[in-house]
Amino acid sequence: MARLPQMTRELAETVAIQGLSFIATEPERLGRFLALTGIGPESLRAAANEPNFLLGVLDHLAGDEALLRAFAEDIGSEPEAIAAARDLLAGARPAAG
């Protein structure tokens, strides 16, 4: 398995933004995300500026293993890297490595 890159806040935010883009590419995925988060399509842009929104995107992806794996494959990453990004945004300290 490839070594995971050092996770930084900037990288974690980039992964989350990629996650939102991935979710938005399919209407069914986006509809499920909006339904589960309670965000209306018209409020999505404003919600994206909220402090925990990007964490919520990664939580959503991590909550569905098939979706997480599809996203990881889509961006050429490992699911563990996405989990590390989620943990960093949630306030966990990145592992030394």
N, C-alpha and C positions, 0 to 999 in steps of 0.2 A: 504494500500500500504506500502511496506517495505521502511524503511528509506534509503536514498541514502548514500553511503559511502562518506567521505570527499574526494573531488577531488584534487589530487596533479598533478604536471606536469608529474611525473613518471607514475602515474596511467593513465593519459590522453594519454600518448605515448603508453602505453601497450594496451589500448583500441583501438587506431588507428592501431597498428600492428596487433591486432586480427581482426580488420576490413579489413585490406589488405589481410590477410589470408582467411577470409570469402569470399571476392570478388574473390580471386584466385581459390577457390574450384570449381567454375563452369565456364567453358569456355565462356558462354554467358555473365555472369556478368563481367568477366575480359575483354572481348572484348569491352563491352560497356564502362567500366571505361577507358580503353586505348584510345578508340575513343574520348570520351569526354574530356580527359585531353591532348590529343595529344602526349602522351608518347608511343613510340614504345616498343614492348615486349623486344627487345634487350637492351633498355635503362632503363628498370624498376629498376634494381638493383642500377644503378648510381643515378637515380631520387630519390630513397628512401633515399639517403643521403642529399638531399636538405632540407634546413631549413623548408620550408612550405609544404613539401610533406605529412607529417602525417596529417596536417590540411586539406589538399586537400582530403585525404581519408575520413575523417569524414564529410567534406562538401558534398562529393559525396553520402555518406550513408544518410545524413540528407536531401538531395535533393529529395529523393524518399521514401515516407512514408512506402510503402510495403517492400522495401529493408531494411529500418531502423528497422522496427518491426521484420523482419526475422532475422536480425543480433542480435538484442537485445535478442530475444528468444534463438538464437544459443549460446550466451555466458551467458545466465541466468541473464540478466540485464534488466533494464527499459530503454526505449528510452530516458527518461529525463537524465539518467546518461551519455548516449552517447552525448547528447546535451551539458551537462556540460563539458565533456571532450573537445568537439569541441570549446566551448567558452573559456576554459582555454588556449588551444593552440592558439586561435586567439588573446589572450592578455587580455581577460576579467578576472577580479578578481573573484575567487571563492566566493560564498556566505558564510557568516559566519554561523556556525550552530552547 
